[in-house]
Amino acid sequence: MMTAAELQARAHQRAYEQRVSVRAVRNRPGYYTARSRSEPRRRYTLVALGDDIASSCPGFHYRRHCKHVEALRNRLAREGRRFSDPHVAPLPALRAAS
């Protein structure tokens, strides 16, 4: 069984490799959406409150870690948001596909 740190590191890597995109929900501060990779028509809701970020995706439900949460955590870190967990570093900004 993987530790929480290993699960977070794996989710962090998957978010980067799969170029997970997170979009802010208009007029809903702290709410975001991310598209499912396996079911492209499905979107997951993410909520960011303080240091806590939650996702409606099955991975987060079962493991409490997922690539969607890590993608949002990295986006917020790049935007200047600070988290109390010092070992989480933001991913480099991804270039948009042409």
Biopython code that builds the backbone (N, CA, C, O; Angstrom):
import numpy as np
from Bio.PDB.StructureBuilder import StructureBuilder

atoms = [
    (1, "MET", "N", (0.844, -1.180, 0.000)),
    (1, "MET", "CA", (0.000, 0.000, 0.000)),
    (1, "MET", "C", (0.893, 1.247, 0.000)),
    (1, "MET", "O", (1.903, 1.301, 0.701)),
    (2, "MET", "N", (0.506, 2.231, -0.786)),
    (2, "MET", "CA", (1.292, 3.457, -0.894)),
    (2, "MET", "C", (0.981, 4.401, 0.265)),
    (2, "MET", "O", (-0.139, 4.443, 0.774)),
    (3, "THR", "N", (1.997, 5.153, 0.664)),
    (3, "THR", "CA", (1.804, 6.164, 1.701)),
    (3, "THR", "C", (1.104, 7.382, 1.097)),
    (3, "THR", "O", (1.013, 7.511, -0.124)),
    (4, "ALA", "N", (0.617, 8.266, 1.955)),
    (4, "ALA", "CA", (-0.035, 9.490, 1.482)),
    (4, "ALA", "C", (0.923, 10.329, 0.646)),
    (4, "ALA", "O", (0.523, 10.898, -0.369)),
    (5, "ALA", "N", (2.183, 10.409, 1.064)),
    (5, "ALA", "CA", (3.180, 11.182, 0.309)),
    (5, "ALA", "C", (3.423, 10.557, -1.061)),
    (5, "ALA", "O", (3.586, 11.277, -2.046)),
    (6, "GLU", "N", (3.450, 9.227, -1.137)),
    (6, "GLU", "CA", (3.647, 8.548, -2.424)),
    (6, "GLU", "C", (2.444, 8.751, -3.338)),
    (6, "GLU", "O", (2.610, 8.965, -4.539)),
    (7, "LEU", "N", (1.240, 8.687, -2.784)),
    (7, "LEU", "CA", (0.035, 8.930, -3.576)),
    (7, "LEU", "C", (0.017, 10.352, -4.120)),
    (7, "LEU", "O", (-0.342, 10.576, -5.276)),
    (8, "GLN", "N", (0.405, 11.308, -3.285)),
    (8, "GLN", "CA", (0.433, 12.703, -3.717)),
    (8, "GLN", "C", (1.482, 12.908, -4.803)),
    (8, "GLN", "O", (1.227, 13.605, -5.785)),
    (9, "ALA", "N", (2.651, 12.311, -4.639)),
    (9, "ALA", "CA", (3.715, 12.439, -5.643)),
    (9, "ALA", "C", (3.279, 11.823, -6.967)),
    (9, "ALA", "O", (3.548, 12.380, -8.031)),
    (10, "ARG", "N", (2.605, 10.675, -6.904)),
    (10, "ARG", "CA", (2.127, 10.025, -8.129)),
    (10, "ARG", "C", (1.073, 10.893, -8.816)),
    (10, "ARG", "O", (1.111, 11.061, -10.035)),
    (11, "ALA", "N", (0.141, 11.441, -8.049)),
    (11, "ALA", "CA", (-0.890, 12.312, -8.613)),
    (11, "ALA", "C", (-0.271, 13.566, -9.219)),
    (11, "ALA", "O", (-0.702, 14.027, -10.276)),
    (12, "HIS", "N", (0.731, 14.111, -8.556)),
    (12, "HIS", "CA", (1.460, 15.290, -9.037)),
    (12, "HIS", "C", (2.091, 14.995, -10.404)),
    (12, "HIS", "O", (1.980, 15.797, -11.331)),
    (13, "GLN", "N", (2.742, 13.858, -10.517)),
    (13, "GLN", "CA", (3.395, 13.466, -11.769)),
    (13, "GLN", "C", (2.368, 13.237, -12.873)),
    (13, "GLN", "O", (2.574, 13.671, -14.007)),
    (14, "ARG", "N", (1.269, 12.564, -12.559)),
    (14, "ARG", "CA", (0.226, 12.305, -13.556)),
    (14, "ARG", "C", (-0.412, 13.606, -14.044)),
    (14, "ARG", "O", (-0.719, 13.741, -15.229)),
    (15, "ALA", "N", (-0.608, 14.550, -13.146)),
    (15, "ALA", "CA", (-1.175, 15.844, -13.541)),
    (15, "ALA", "C", (-0.292, 16.520, -14.578)),
    (15, "ALA", "O", (-0.784, 17.106, -15.542)),
    (16, "TYR", "N", (1.016, 16.434, -14.372)),
    (16, "TYR", "CA", (1.967, 17.040, -15.303)),
    (16, "TYR", "C", (2.014, 16.271, -16.621)),
    (16, "TYR", "O", (1.894, 16.868, -17.691)),
    (17, "GLU", "N", (2.189, 14.954, -16.549)),
    (17, "GLU", "CA", (2.324, 14.135, -17.761)),
    (17, "GLU", "C", (1.072, 14.179, -18.627)),
    (17, "GLU", "O", (1.167, 14.194, -19.854)),
    (18, "GLN", "N", (-0.090, 14.200, -18.004)),
    (18, "GLN", "CA", (-1.348, 14.176, -18.751)),
    (18, "GLN", "C", (-1.897, 15.569, -19.047)),
    (18, "GLN", "O", (-2.975, 15.716, -19.622)),
    (19, "ARG", "N", (-1.139, 16.589, -18.645)),
    (19, "ARG", "CA", (-1.536, 17.975, -18.905)),
    (19, "ARG", "C", (-2.965, 18.263, -18.454)),
    (19, "ARG", "O", (-3.778, 18.801, -19.206)),
    (20, "VAL", "N", (-3.247, 17.893, -17.217)),
    (20, "VAL", "CA", (-4.583, 18.091, -16.664)),
    (20, "VAL", "C", (-4.879, 19.588, -16.606)),
    (20, "VAL", "O", (-4.101, 20.368, -16.057)),
    (21, "SER", "N", (-5.997, 19.965, -17.171)),
    (21, "SER", "CA", (-6.405, 21.364, -17.221)),
    (21, "SER", "C", (-7.543, 21.603, -16.231)),
    (21, "SER", "O", (-8.502, 20.834, -16.173)),
    (22, "VAL", "N", (-7.423, 22.665, -15.463)),
    (22, "VAL", "CA", (-8.432, 23.031, -14.471)),
    (22, "VAL", "C", (-8.927, 24.428, -14.810)),
    (22, "VAL", "O", (-8.130, 25.335, -15.052)),
    (23, "ARG", "N", (-10.238, 24.598, -14.828)),
    (23, "ARG", "CA", (-10.827, 25.899, -15.154)),
    (23, "ARG", "C", (-11.638, 26.431, -13.980)),
    (23, "ARG", "O", (-12.340, 25.683, -13.298)),
    (24, "ALA", "N", (-11.529, 27.724, -13.762)),
    (24, "ALA", "CA", (-12.308, 28.372, -12.705)),
    (24, "ALA", "C", (-13.769, 28.464, -13.134)),
    (24, "ALA", "O", (-14.064, 28.685, -14.309)),
    (25, "VAL", "N", (-14.677, 28.296, -12.184)),
    (25, "VAL", "CA", (-16.107, 28.450, -12.442)),
    (25, "VAL", "C", (-16.457, 29.918, -12.231)),
    (25, "VAL", "O", (-16.206, 30.481, -11.166)),
    (26, "ARG", "N", (-17.035, 30.523, -13.251)),
    (26, "ARG", "CA", (-17.389, 31.942, -13.184)),
    (26, "ARG", "C", (-18.355, 32.225, -12.047)),
    (26, "ARG", "O", (-19.305, 31.477, -11.816)),
    (27, "ASN", "N", (-18.096, 33.313, -11.344)),
    (27, "ASN", "CA", (-18.948, 33.778, -10.248)),
    (27, "ASN", "C", (-19.056, 32.796, -9.083)),
    (27, "ASN", "O", (-19.990, 32.880, -8.286)),
    (28, "ARG", "N", (-18.105, 31.867, -8.981)),
    (28, "ARG", "CA", (-18.078, 30.911, -7.858)),
    (28, "ARG", "C", (-16.651, 30.825, -7.332)),
    (28, "ARG", "O", (-15.940, 29.877, -7.665)),
    (29, "PRO", "N", (-16.212, 31.776, -6.527)),
    (29, "PRO", "CA", (-14.841, 31.756, -6.010)),
    (29, "PRO", "C", (-14.540, 30.437, -5.289)),
    (29, "PRO", "O", (-15.330, 29.960, -4.474)),
    (30, "GLY", "N", (-13.386, 29.868, -5.612)),
    (30, "GLY", "CA", (-12.975, 28.622, -4.984)),
    (30, "GLY", "C", (-13.489, 27.376, -5.672)),
    (30, "GLY", "O", (-13.159, 26.266, -5.253)),
    (31, "TYR", "N", (-14.296, 27.526, -6.725)),
    (31, "TYR", "CA", (-14.836, 26.380, -7.458)),
    (31, "TYR", "C", (-14.176, 26.281, -8.828)),
    (31, "TYR", "O", (-13.972, 27.284, -9.511)),
    (32, "TYR", "N", (-13.847, 25.044, -9.215)),
    (32, "TYR", "CA", (-13.156, 24.778, -10.472)),
    (32, "TYR", "C", (-13.728, 23.508, -11.090)),
    (32, "TYR", "O", (-14.409, 22.730, -10.420)),
    (33, "THR", "N", (-13.443, 23.307, -12.381)),
    (33, "THR", "CA", (-13.820, 22.061, -13.034)),
    (33, "THR", "C", (-12.621, 21.493, -13.773)),
    (33, "THR", "O", (-11.710, 22.215, -14.178)),
    (34, "ALA", "N", (-12.650, 20.179, -13.936)),
    (34, "ALA", "CA", (-11.638, 19.470, -14.717)),
    (34, "ALA", "C", (-12.357, 18.380, -15.498)),
    (34, "ALA", "O", (-13.311, 17.781, -15.003)),
    (35, "ARG", "N", (-11.908, 18.130, -16.695)),
    (35, "ARG", "CA", (-12.523, 17.123, -17.550)),
    (35, "ARG", "C", (-11.946, 15.746, -17.249)),
    (35, "ARG", "O", (-10.759, 15.607, -16.956)),
    (36, "SER", "N", (-12.795, 14.740, -17.326)),
    (36, "SER", "CA", (-12.361, 13.356, -17.164)),
    (36, "SER", "C", (-11.587, 12.926, -18.401)),
    (36, "SER", "O", (-11.996, 13.216, -19.525)),
    (37, "ARG", "N", (-10.491, 12.249, -18.200)),
    (37, "ARG", "CA", (-9.708, 11.753, -19.334)),
    (37, "ARG", "C", (-10.381, 10.525, -19.955)),
    (37, "ARG", "O", (-10.388, 10.375, -21.177)),
    (38, "SER", "N", (-10.942, 9.655, -19.126)),
    (38, "SER", "CA", (-11.556, 8.427, -19.628)),
    (38, "SER", "C", (-12.957, 8.659, -20.189)),
    (38, "SER", "O", (-13.408, 7.911, -21.056)),
    (39, "GLU", "N", (-13.647, 9.691, -19.701)),
    (39, "GLU", "CA", (-14.982, 10.041, -20.185)),
    (39, "GLU", "C", (-14.994, 11.535, -20.503)),
    (39, "GLU", "O", (-15.408, 12.335, -19.664)),
    (40, "PRO", "N", (-14.547, 11.927, -21.704)),
    (40, "PRO", "CA", (-14.357, 13.345, -22.028)),
    (40, "PRO", "C", (-15.579, 14.248, -21.823)),
    (40, "PRO", "O", (-15.420, 15.455, -21.646)),
    (41, "ARG", "N", (-16.775, 13.697, -21.843)),
    (41, "ARG", "CA", (-17.967, 14.535, -21.626)),
    (41, "ARG", "C", (-18.243, 14.782, -20.148)),
    (41, "ARG", "O", (-19.079, 15.611, -19.792)),
    (42, "ARG", "N", (-17.541, 14.064, -19.307)),
    (42, "ARG", "CA", (-17.745, 14.191, -17.862)),
    (42, "ARG", "C", (-16.779, 15.211, -17.274)),
    (42, "ARG", "O", (-15.600, 15.243, -17.625)),
    (43, "ARG", "N", (-17.296, 16.043, -16.376)),
    (43, "ARG", "CA", (-16.467, 17.031, -15.684)),
    (43, "ARG", "C", (-16.562, 16.780, -14.186)),
    (43, "ARG", "O", (-17.598, 16.369, -13.661)),
    (44, "TYR", "N", (-15.445, 17.042, -13.519)),
    (44, "TYR", "CA", (-15.399, 16.915, -12.072)),
    (44, "TYR", "C", (-15.356, 18.301, -11.459)),
    (44, "TYR", "O", (-14.773, 19.223, -12.028)),
    (45, "THR", "N", (-15.964, 18.443, -10.314)),
    (45, "THR", "CA", (-15.955, 19.698, -9.574)),
    (45, "THR", "C", (-14.848, 19.649, -8.537)),
    (45, "THR", "O", (-14.681, 18.648, -7.839)),
    (46, "LEU", "N", (-14.095, 20.736, -8.439)),
    (46, "LEU", "CA", (-13.062, 20.875, -7.414)),
    (46, "LEU", "C", (-13.397, 22.099, -6.577)),
    (46, "LEU", "O", (-13.852, 23.117, -7.099)),
    (47, "VAL", "N", (-13.169, 21.991, -5.277)),
    (47, "VAL", "CA", (-13.425, 23.094, -4.359)),
    (47, "VAL", "C", (-12.159, 23.337, -3.559)),
    (47, "VAL", "O", (-11.596, 22.411, -2.975)),
    (48, "ALA", "N", (-11.712, 24.594, -3.535)),
    (48, "ALA", "CA", (-10.503, 24.974, -2.796)),
    (48, "ALA", "C", (-10.892, 25.925, -1.668)),
    (48, "ALA", "O", (-11.351, 27.042, -1.908)),
    (49, "LEU", "N", (-10.702, 25.462, -0.435)),
    (49, "LEU", "CA", (-10.979, 26.275, 0.752)),
    (49, "LEU", "C", (-9.757, 26.220, 1.648)),
    (49, "LEU", "O", (-9.449, 25.173, 2.218)),
    (50, "GLY", "N", (-9.063, 27.335, 1.776)),
    (50, "GLY", "CA", (-7.833, 27.345, 2.573)),
    (50, "GLY", "C", (-6.813, 26.383, 1.981)),
    (50, "GLY", "O", (-6.545, 26.426, 0.780)),
    (51, "ASP", "N", (-6.247, 25.523, 2.805)),
    (51, "ASP", "CA", (-5.296, 24.519, 2.326)),
    (51, "ASP", "C", (-5.992, 23.277, 1.782)),
    (51, "ASP", "O", (-5.343, 22.411, 1.196)),
    (52, "ASP", "N", (-7.296, 23.184, 1.970)),
    (52, "ASP", "CA", (-8.031, 21.992, 1.560)),
    (52, "ASP", "C", (-8.555, 22.133, 0.143)),
    (52, "ASP", "O", (-9.156, 23.145, -0.217)),
    (53, "ILE", "N", (-8.317, 21.094, -0.657)),
    (53, "ILE", "CA", (-8.858, 21.019, -2.007)),
    (53, "ILE", "C", (-9.496, 19.647, -2.136)),
    (53, "ILE", "O", (-8.883, 18.637, -1.792)),
    (54, "ALA", "N", (-10.727, 19.609, -2.630)),
    (54, "ALA", "CA", (-11.440, 18.348, -2.809)),
    (54, "ALA", "C", (-11.936, 18.248, -4.243)),
    (54, "ALA", "O", (-12.161, 19.260, -4.907)),
    (55, "SER", "N", (-12.102, 17.016, -4.711)),
    (55, "SER", "CA", (-12.567, 16.756, -6.065)),
    (55, "SER", "C", (-13.715, 15.757, -6.021)),
    (55, "SER", "O", (-13.788, 14.919, -5.123)),
    (56, "SER", "N", (-14.602, 15.856, -6.992)),
    (56, "SER", "CA", (-15.709, 14.910, -7.091)),
    (56, "SER", "C", (-15.327, 13.659, -7.872)),
    (56, "SER", "O", (-16.183, 12.805, -8.103)),
    (57, "CYS", "N", (-14.067, 13.522, -8.288)),
    (57, "CYS", "CA", (-13.654, 12.363, -9.089)),
    (57, "CYS", "C", (-13.519, 11.108, -8.219)),
    (57, "CYS", "O", (-13.285, 11.214, -7.015)),
    (58, "PRO", "N", (-13.665, 9.924, -8.820)),
    (58, "PRO", "CA", (-13.549, 8.674, -8.064)),
    (58, "PRO", "C", (-12.186, 8.492, -7.396)),
    (58, "PRO", "O", (-12.114, 7.961, -6.288)),
    (59, "GLY", "N", (-11.116, 8.918, -8.044)),
    (59, "GLY", "CA", (-9.781, 8.771, -7.467)),
    (59, "GLY", "C", (-9.655, 9.487, -6.138)),
    (59, "GLY", "O", (-9.076, 8.952, -5.193)),
    (60, "PHE", "N", (-10.193, 10.695, -6.060)),
    (60, "PHE", "CA", (-10.149, 11.436, -4.800)),
    (60, "PHE", "C", (-11.040, 10.770, -3.760)),
    (60, "PHE", "O", (-10.691, 10.710, -2.581)),
    (61, "HIS", "N", (-12.173, 10.279, -4.193)),
    (61, "HIS", "CA", (-13.098, 9.618, -3.276)),
    (61, "HIS", "C", (-12.441, 8.410, -2.604)),
    (61, "HIS", "O", (-12.613, 8.202, -1.403)),
    (62, "TYR", "N", (-11.692, 7.616, -3.368)),
    (62, "TYR", "CA", (-11.082, 6.397, -2.826)),
    (62, "TYR", "C", (-9.734, 6.621, -2.156)),
    (62, "TYR", "O", (-9.430, 5.970, -1.156)),
    (63, "ARG", "N", (-8.918, 7.532, -2.688)),
    (63, "ARG", "CA", (-7.543, 7.681, -2.187)),
    (63, "ARG", "C", (-7.265, 9.000, -1.478)),
    (63, "ARG", "O", (-6.215, 9.151, -0.853)),
    (64, "ARG", "N", (-8.187, 9.961, -1.564)),
    (64, "ARG", "CA", (-7.997, 11.300, -0.999)),
    (64, "ARG", "C", (-6.882, 12.084, -1.702)),
    (64, "ARG", "O", (-6.449, 13.126, -1.211)),
    (65, "HIS", "N", (-6.427, 11.587, -2.835)),
    (65, "HIS", "CA", (-5.436, 12.256, -3.689)),
    (65, "HIS", "C", (-5.839, 11.968, -5.131)),
    (65, "HIS", "O", (-6.322, 10.878, -5.438)),
    (66, "CYS", "N", (-5.640, 12.942, -6.013)),
    (66, "CYS", "CA", (-5.906, 12.703, -7.434)),
    (66, "CYS", "C", (-5.162, 13.746, -8.265)),
    (66, "CYS", "O", (-4.720, 14.776, -7.757)),
    (67, "LYS", "N", (-5.039, 13.447, -9.556)),
    (67, "LYS", "CA", (-4.320, 14.343, -10.463)),
    (67, "LYS", "C", (-5.047, 15.682, -10.620)),
    (67, "LYS", "O", (-4.404, 16.703, -10.863)),
    (68, "HIS", "N", (-6.368, 15.690, -10.486)),
    (68, "HIS", "CA", (-7.125, 16.940, -10.627)),
    (68, "HIS", "C", (-6.802, 17.903, -9.487)),
    (68, "HIS", "O", (-6.605, 19.098, -9.708)),
    (69, "VAL", "N", (-6.751, 17.371, -8.267)),
    (69, "VAL", "CA", (-6.410, 18.200, -7.107)),
    (69, "VAL", "C", (-4.989, 18.723, -7.237)),
    (69, "VAL", "O", (-4.730, 19.892, -6.948)),
    (70, "GLU", "N", (-4.063, 17.867, -7.669)),
    (70, "GLU", "CA", (-2.675, 18.312, -7.820)),
    (70, "GLU", "C", (-2.550, 19.358, -8.914)),
    (70, "GLU", "O", (-1.773, 20.302, -8.776)),
    (71, "ALA", "N", (-3.306, 19.206, -10.010)),
    (71, "ALA", "CA", (-3.281, 20.217, -11.072)),
    (71, "ALA", "C", (-3.785, 21.558, -10.536)),
    (71, "ALA", "O", (-3.211, 22.604, -10.841)),
    (72, "LEU", "N", (-4.854, 21.532, -9.741)),
    (72, "LEU", "CA", (-5.371, 22.774, -9.164)),
    (72, "LEU", "C", (-4.394, 23.341, -8.141)),
    (72, "LEU", "O", (-4.166, 24.550, -8.113)),
    (73, "ARG", "N", (-3.821, 22.497, -7.309)),
    (73, "ARG", "CA", (-2.842, 22.958, -6.315)),
    (73, "ARG", "C", (-1.678, 23.658, -7.027)),
    (73, "ARG", "O", (-1.208, 24.698, -6.567)),
    (74, "ASN", "N", (-1.224, 23.105, -8.122)),
    (74, "ASN", "CA", (-0.111, 23.696, -8.860)),
    (74, "ASN", "C", (-0.514, 24.989, -9.553)),
    (74, "ASN", "O", (0.270, 25.937, -9.599)),
    (75, "ARG", "N", (-1.719, 25.036, -10.087)),
    (75, "ARG", "CA", (-2.200, 26.284, -10.693)),
    (75, "ARG", "C", (-2.246, 27.391, -9.648)),
    (75, "ARG", "O", (-1.764, 28.498, -9.890)),
    (76, "LEU", "N", (-2.820, 27.096, -8.496)),
    (76, "LEU", "CA", (-2.936, 28.103, -7.443)),
    (76, "LEU", "C", (-1.566, 28.533, -6.931)),
    (76, "LEU", "O", (-1.365, 29.706, -6.614)),
    (77, "ALA", "N", (-0.630, 27.602, -6.847)),
    (77, "ALA", "CA", (0.731, 27.947, -6.409)),
    (77, "ALA", "C", (1.398, 28.868, -7.426)),
    (77, "ALA", "O", (2.082, 29.818, -7.045)),
    (78, "ARG", "N", (1.205, 28.595, -8.720)),
    (78, "ARG", "CA", (1.775, 29.466, -9.758)),
    (78, "ARG", "C", (1.154, 30.859, -9.702)),
    (78, "ARG", "O", (1.803, 31.845, -10.049)),
    (79, "GLU", "N", (-0.103, 30.939, -9.264)),
    (79, "GLU", "CA", (-0.793, 32.225, -9.141)),
    (79, "GLU", "C", (-0.434, 32.942, -7.842)),
    (79, "GLU", "O", (-0.942, 34.031, -7.573)),
    (80, "GLY", "N", (0.437, 32.338, -7.038)),
    (80, "GLY", "CA", (0.910, 32.994, -5.829)),
    (80, "GLY", "C", (0.280, 32.525, -4.537)),
    (80, "GLY", "O", (0.591, 33.058, -3.471)),
    (81, "ARG", "N", (-0.588, 31.549, -4.605)),
    (81, "ARG", "CA", (-1.200, 31.036, -3.374)),
    (81, "ARG", "C", (-0.204, 30.176, -2.624)),
    (81, "ARG", "O", (0.493, 29.359, -3.227)),
    (82, "ARG", "N", (-0.132, 30.350, -1.336)),
    (82, "ARG", "CA", (0.792, 29.582, -0.499)),
    (82, "ARG", "C", (0.021, 28.496, 0.244)),
    (82, "ARG", "O", (-1.097, 28.707, 0.713)),
    (83, "PHE", "N", (0.648, 27.340, 0.336)),
    (83, "PHE", "CA", (0.070, 26.218, 1.066)),
    (83, "PHE", "C", (0.962, 25.892, 2.244)),
    (83, "PHE", "O", (2.165, 26.149, 2.208)),
    (84, "SER", "N", (0.381, 25.329, 3.283)),
    (84, "SER", "CA", (1.170, 25.015, 4.476)),
    (84, "SER", "C", (2.047, 23.788, 4.289)),
    (84, "SER", "O", (2.936, 23.546, 5.106)),
    (85, "ASP", "N", (1.823, 23.002, 3.234)),
    (85, "ASP", "CA", (2.620, 21.805, 2.986)),
    (85, "ASP", "C", (3.855, 22.207, 2.179)),
    (85, "ASP", "O", (3.744, 22.411, 0.970)),
    (86, "PRO", "N", (5.034, 22.328, 2.813)),
    (86, "PRO", "CA", (6.208, 22.879, 2.132)),
    (86, "PRO", "C", (6.814, 21.980, 1.065)),
    (86, "PRO", "O", (7.580, 22.469, 0.234)),
    (87, "HIS", "N", (6.501, 20.670, 1.050)),
    (87, "HIS", "CA", (7.144, 19.806, 0.058)),
    (87, "HIS", "C", (6.419, 19.788, -1.282)),
    (87, "HIS", "O", (6.871, 19.116, -2.210)),
    (88, "VAL", "N", (5.314, 20.506, -1.407)),
    (88, "VAL", "CA", (4.600, 20.565, -2.676)),
    (88, "VAL", "C", (5.094, 21.770, -3.459)),
    (88, "VAL", "O", (4.874, 22.915, -3.062)),
    (89, "ALA", "N", (5.752, 21.510, -4.554)),
    (89, "ALA", "CA", (6.265, 22.587, -5.408)),
    (89, "ALA", "C", (5.386, 22.694, -6.643)),
    (89, "ALA", "O", (4.920, 21.670, -7.143)),
    (90, "PRO", "N", (5.145, 23.890, -7.151)),
    (90, "PRO", "CA", (4.319, 24.014, -8.350)),
    (90, "PRO", "C", (5.021, 23.444, -9.571)),
    (90, "PRO", "O", (6.244, 23.498, -9.695)),
    (91, "LEU", "N", (4.217, 22.901, -10.460)),
    (91, "LEU", "CA", (4.756, 22.417, -11.729)),
    (91, "LEU", "C", (5.045, 23.614, -12.617)),
    (91, "LEU", "O", (4.439, 24.672, -12.442)),
    (92, "PRO", "N", (5.959, 23.469, -13.567)),
    (92, "PRO", "CA", (6.187, 24.566, -14.507)),
    (92, "PRO", "C", (4.936, 24.795, -15.343)),
    (92, "PRO", "O", (4.168, 23.863, -15.579)),
    (93, "ALA", "N", (4.730, 26.006, -15.784)),
    (93, "ALA", "CA", (3.576, 26.315, -16.621)),
    (93, "ALA", "C", (3.668, 25.521, -17.915)),
    (93, "ALA", "O", (4.729, 25.440, -18.535)),
    (94, "LEU", "N", (2.543, 24.938, -18.314)),
    (94, "LEU", "CA", (2.516, 24.167, -19.551)),
    (94, "LEU", "C", (2.153, 25.090, -20.701)),
    (94, "LEU", "O", (1.281, 25.949, -20.571)),
    (95, "ARG", "N", (2.824, 24.906, -21.816)),
    (95, "ARG", "CA", (2.499, 25.701, -22.998)),
    (95, "ARG", "C", (1.226, 25.157, -23.615)),
    (95, "ARG", "O", (1.003, 23.947, -23.631)),
    (96, "ALA", "N", (0.402, 26.043, -24.119)),
    (96, "ALA", "CA", (-0.831, 25.623, -24.777)),
    (96, "ALA", "C", (-0.495, 24.916, -26.077)),
    (96, "ALA", "O", (0.431, 25.296, -26.793)),
    (97, "ALA", "N", (-1.269, 23.877, -26.367)),
    (97, "ALA", "CA", (-1.057, 23.138, -27.615)),
    (97, "ALA", "C", (-1.482, 24.009, -28.787)),
    (97, "ALA", "O", (-2.483, 24.720, -28.706)),
    (98, "SER", "N", (-0.732, 23.955, -29.862)),
    (98, "SER", "CA", (-1.057, 24.764, -31.045)),
    (98, "SER", "C", (-2.000, 24.032, -31.951)),
    (98, "SER", "O", (-2.385, 24.557, -32.996)),
]
sb = StructureBuilder()
sb.init_structure("model")
sb.init_model(0)
sb.init_chain("A")
sb.init_seg("    ")
for serial, (resi, resn, name, xyz) in enumerate(atoms, 1):
    if name == "N":
        sb.init_residue(resn, " ", resi, " ")
    sb.init_atom(name, np.array(xyz, "f"), 0.0, 1.0, " ", f" {name:<3s}", serial, name[0])
structure = sb.get_structure()
